């Protein structure tokens, strides 16, 4: 696991073809409170290898506190874990 990858909780759904669609995620912020972020748009999805493990990366966009944030979510296929890899 890369040092910048933060584990997160994600709510997603899969369509009939098996494509993953992240809907929202929850991450821990500096004072150990949880912040929920709604995924407004998935800009790009791609298959990658992270630390030798197959994963899917999602470049996304959201509006948080009236600011547009671009970030990347990573889903490890072998472990079924989600990570916030860029914020």
Number of C-alpha atoms within 10 A of each C-alpha: 11 8 6 11 16 17 16 17 16 20 13 12 12 10 8 7 6 8 10 15 16 20 15 15 20 17 18 14 9 7 6 8 9 14 11 13 15 16 18 14 16 18 12 10 17 10 14 15 11 15 9 8 13 15 21 18 22 23 17 19 17 18 14 12 7 7 8 11 12 15 17 19 24 25 23 18 13 9 10 8 14 22 21 21 21 13 12
